């Protein structure tokens, strides 16, 4: 399991050994297993991996939607897994999420001013003038003209505009941590850049801490301070953004890097390119979960699960035969 970074007073979120289990076809399986991480105040931690690896499940488990089957989630030093729904309500003011699909996450029957104001109303604010002023403030902050936006409904906006509205809704309570669940995956490339720049601006303006979930490594590189790589419900590598891109230590990370298109003479490294199908989480491989697709797999990989260990300061990997940046 990850030892993560050293826990300090600046640590905002501490996640230890969380597991989320579901039952399907009469069989219980773990969507994520023994996931651990720390996120410092003001940091952006990127979480990457192929579709179905458990990224979104991890993000939702952190905000207790649903509560993890096992493990610990401490936010601002307080254990969230032991809290009731009522006890969680005041904490949710400081712990928000931006959902993956900006259109379906907005109520089509409600006007934008009601959508953005709803968290304030739920929290108990009753002064209409204060609510209206706050709504206008956050809409202006995300680049939406309140005079044009307030009385319209979601279907009257583009996907990028809907995502800006979602970001405004998440900012209205001035949270400390926002889980960004693939916030740009449904958007055009040009709009993705706008939303990413907006998130960076909002991070600086509001002093935010972000968990940025994405399957696009190029996107994660541009916005993250550190990057965690996930495969089939487990972390396989964790390092600073610069280091993990210049020297990936896990074969899976290197395989993901090989798929990033580059301009010029560089081409995909066929020796590292990912092959084969992702195993079913209902029946994951023994030992290392990546061994069935790994070009470096040996007998030890099938017999023994690799421990998450530090191979250099701040760089952790779960692999018996790490690449060490080769």
N, C-alpha and C positions, 0 to 999 in steps of 0.2 A: 504494500500500500504506500502511497506517497507520504513522505515525511514533510513535504511541502516546504514553505519558507519558514524561517524562524519566527515564532509568534512573538510579537512585540506589542507595546501599548498602541501602536498605530494600526494594528490588525483590526479590521472591521468585521470580517466574516471568517469563522473557523468551521470547516466541515471535516468530520472525522468518520470514516468507515460507513458511509451511508449506503444502504441497500434498498432498492425498491422492487418488490415482487408483485407479480400479477398471476392470475389463474386464467388459462385459456385451454380449450379442448380438454378440460378436466385435469390439466397439468400445471403445476406451479413452476414459474421460472423467474429469474432475476433479470429485470431490464437493465439495472446497473448494480454493481457489486463492489463494496469496500472502496468507495470513492472518497478521497480526502483532498482538501485544498485549503489554503489561506488566501485571503484577498486583503491587501492593505488599503487604508484610506487613500482615496485619490487615484488608485490604480485601475487599469483596464486589463482584465485577464481574458484572453481569447480561448475559447473552447472549440476545437475542430475535430472533424471525423466524418466518415461517410454517413449517408442517410441510414437511420435505424440503429446507430451505435449507442444511443442513450443520452445524447447531448440535451435535448429538450426535457427529457425526464429528469436529468440532473438539475436543470434550472428550475423546474417546477417543484422538485423536492426541496430545494433550498427555501422557496417561499411557502412551503407547506401546502402545495396543491398537487398531489396529496402529501400527507406526512410520511416520511420514509418508513419502511418496514423495520429498519434497524439503523443504528448510528446516531451521530450527534451533529446538530447544526446550531452554532452559537453566533448570534448577530449582536454586535455591540456588547459582547460578554454575556448575553442572556440566552439560555437554552430554549430553542423554539419548539423542539419536538415534544416537550412536556406541557406546552400551553394548550388551553382550550381554544375553541373558535372565538369566544368572547375575549379572552386574554390577548389573542393575536390581532384583534382589530386596531388597537392603537399603534402596534408595531408596523402594521401594513402602511401606515402613513410614511414610514421611512424606508420601506422595502417594496419596490414596485417592479412591474414587468411590462415589456413591450412585446406583444404577441407577433407571431410569424406572419400571419395574413392580416394586413392592415384593414382590408375591407370587411371581412367577416367578423373581425373583433369589434366593430362599431355597430351599434343598434341602428338599423336602417330607418326605423320609425321616429327616431329622436333627432332634434336639431343639434347642431354642433355645440351651441352654448350650453345645452343641457347635458350633453355627453361629457364635456370637459369639466363642467361644474359639479358633476355627480359625486366625485370623491370628497369635495368640500362639504356637500350637503350630508353625506353619510357620516362624515366625521363630526357633525353637529353644528356647523356654521349656519347661522340663520339670517345674518345681515345681508340683504339682497345687494346693496350697493357695494359692499366689500367683495361679495362673490363675483359680481359683474366686473369689478376692477381687476380682480385676480385673473379671471378668465381672459380678459383683454390683454393683460400683461404677458401671460404665457403664450397666447396665440401670436402676439407680436414677436416674442422671443424666437418662435419657430418659423417665422417668416410668413405668417398667414394674416391678411388684413382682417381685423375683427369686424369692420363695418360690412364687409362683403361676405364673411364666413359665418357669422353667428347664427343667422336664421336659416341657413341651408342644411340639407341632410346629406349623409355620406355618399349617396349615389350620384350627387352632383359634383363630385371631386374625382380627380385622377388617383391612381394608386399612391403616387408620391405624396400628394396632398393629404390623403387619408393617413399615411404614415406620420406626417407632421402633426396631424390632429392627435394620433395615438401618443406621440411623444409629448405633446402638450398635456394630454390627460395624465401621463405618468409624472410630469413635472409639477403639476398643480399643488401637490402636497409637499413640495420641496424635499424629496426623499434623499437618503444618504447613499442607497444602493439601488441600481436598476439592472434587472436581468433582461438583456436584449436577445430575444429568441429569434435568430435569423431575421433581423429587421429589414434587410434589403434583398432577401432572396427572391421575392415576388416582383421586384422592380426592374425596370430597364437599367442598363449600365450607366447611362448618363444621370439618371435619377439616383442610382446607388451612391454616386460620388457626392451628390448634394446632401443626401441623408447622412452619410458618414461625416462630412464636414460639419453638418448641423450638430451631430452628436458630440463631436470634439468641441465645438463652440459652447454647447450646453454644459459639457463636463467642466470646462473652465469657468463658466459663468456661475454655475450653481454648486461647484465643488463636489461633483458626483464621483462615485465609484461604480464601475461597470463590469458585469460579466457578459461578454460578447460572444454569443453562440453563432457559429456559421460552419458550413461545409466548404466554403471558399477560402483557401489559404491566402490568396493574394489580398483579399479584403481584410482578413484578420491581421496580416502583417502590418498593414498601414495604420491600424487603430490600436493595437494591443501593446502593452508593456511586457507581458509574459504570455506564453502560449502553452496550453495543455492539450495533448492529443489523446483522443479516446478511440478505443476499438472494442466493439462487442461488449459494451457495458463496463469497461475498465480503463483506467488511465495507463498509457504506455510510455508517455514522455512529457516532461515539463521543464521548460527553460525560458530564458528571456527571448523576446521576439527576434532580436538580431542573431542570437546564437543558434536558435533552433532552425533558422533558415540558412545560415552559413555552414552549419555542421550538425545535421540531424543524426542522432545516435541510434534510433530505432529503425529497423528496415521498413516498417509501416509508414513512419514519418517521411523517410526518404522516398518511398513510393508515391506518397501524396505530393511531395515536392516535384517529382518527375513529371507530374501531370500539368504543372503550371506552364502555360505557353509563354515563350519569351521571344522578343524581337531580335533579329540578327542571326548569327550563325549557330546559336545554341539550339539544341533539339532535345526531345525527350530521351532520357537515359533508359534504353530498353532493358538494361540489366536490372534496374530498380523498379520498373513500371509494375504496377499492381496487376496480378492475374488471378483467375479463379473467382468463385462465388463466395460471398460472405456466409459463414456457417449460420445455422439457425440458433437463436438464443435459447431455444427449447432444449438443445443438445449441443452445448459448446464443446470444442475440442479439449482434450485433457492437456495438462501442462500449460504451455503458452497458447493463448487463443489464436494468435496470428500464425502459428506454425504451418497450417495447411496451405497458406499462401506465401510463405516466406522462402526466398531463395537461399537462405543461410541455415535453414532448420536442420538440427541434428537430433540424435536419439534423446539427449538430455531435455530437449524442448518438449517432447511428448511425455516424458516421465515426471518432470518437475516444473511447477509454475515459477517463473522468474520473480524475484523480489524487486520492489521499486527502490532503487538505490542511487546514491549520488555519485556520478562519475567525474564530476568537476564542480567547483563551487556554483551553486544555483542551477545545476543541470542534472536532472534525475531521469532515469530510464528503467523500464522493466524488460530486460532482455539478457539472456545468458551470453550472447555474443554481440555486444553493441558495436556499431560501426565506428564510433569515436571520431566522427567527422570525416571519414575517408570518402 
